[in-house]
Amino acid sequence: MRFEIMRLDELDGTPVDSTVVDAASVNRIVQQAAATGQRLWIRPADTTAS
């Protein structure tokens, strides 16, 4: 499963950038964000075939 992770602005919570990662990478990214105080929004990535 893949997830979209958006880094949020510290002041107003708007998305600053986003990336799509596999489930194995989510924990590492969350740990890094927690260590630096970043706010994240994580949701399942769109899996529609193109």
C-alpha positions as a LaTeX table, in Angstrom:
\begin{tabular}{lrrr}
\hline
Residue & $x$ (\AA) & $y$ (\AA) & $z$ (\AA) \\
\hline
Met1 & 0.00 & 0.00 & 0.00 \\
Arg2 & 1.18 & 3.52 & $-0.77$ \\
Phe3 & 0.54 & 6.69 & 1.20 \\
Glu4 & 0.63 & 10.38 & 0.37 \\
Ile5 & 2.42 & 12.38 & 3.05 \\
Met6 & 1.97 & 16.13 & 3.05 \\
Arg7 & 4.16 & 18.43 & 5.11 \\
Leu8 & 2.03 & 21.22 & 6.56 \\
Asp9 & 2.86 & 24.88 & 7.16 \\
Glu10 & 3.53 & 25.54 & 10.84 \\
Leu11 & 1.37 & 28.66 & 10.97 \\
Asp12 & $-1.79$ & 27.92 & 9.01 \\
Gly13 & $-1.64$ & 24.19 & 8.31 \\
Thr14 & $-1.73$ & 24.45 & 4.53 \\
Pro15 & 0.18 & 21.79 & 2.59 \\
Val16 & 3.71 & 22.87 & 1.68 \\
Asp17 & 4.81 & 19.78 & $-0.26$ \\
Ser18 & 3.87 & 16.15 & $-0.64$ \\
Thr19 & 5.36 & 12.81 & $-1.50$ \\
Val20 & 4.02 & 9.31 & $-2.10$ \\
Val21 & 5.79 & 6.48 & $-0.26$ \\
Asp22 & 5.30 & 2.81 & 0.48 \\
Ala23 & 4.02 & 1.65 & 3.86 \\
Ala24 & 7.51 & 0.65 & 5.02 \\
Ser25 & 8.72 & 4.26 & 4.72 \\
Val26 & 5.86 & 5.89 & 6.66 \\
Asn27 & 7.26 & 5.09 & 10.12 \\
Arg28 & 10.69 & 6.54 & 9.28 \\
Ile29 & 9.16 & 9.76 & 7.94 \\
Val30 & 6.86 & 10.12 & 10.96 \\
Gln31 & 9.80 & 9.62 & 13.33 \\
Gln32 & 11.82 & 12.30 & 11.52 \\
Ala33 & 8.88 & 14.72 & 11.60 \\
Ala34 & 8.34 & 14.10 & 15.31 \\
Ala35 & 12.00 & 14.77 & 16.04 \\
Thr36 & 11.90 & 18.13 & 14.25 \\
Gly37 & 8.35 & 19.17 & 15.19 \\
Gln38 & 6.96 & 19.07 & 11.65 \\
Arg39 & 3.24 & 18.63 & 11.05 \\
Leu40 & 2.18 & 15.94 & 8.60 \\
Trp41 & $-1.02$ & 14.82 & 6.94 \\
Ile42 & $-0.97$ & 11.17 & 5.87 \\
Arg43 & $-3.61$ & 9.52 & 3.69 \\
Pro44 & $-3.79$ & 6.54 & 1.36 \\
Ala45 & $-2.49$ & 7.42 & $-2.08$ \\
Asp46 & $-4.78$ & 7.25 & $-5.08$ \\
Thr47 & $-4.27$ & 3.82 & $-6.58$ \\
Thr48 & $-6.22$ & 4.21 & $-9.82$ \\
Ala49 & $-4.47$ & 2.68 & $-12.81$ \\
Ser50 & $-3.60$ & 4.95 & $-15.71$ \\
\hline
\end{tabular}
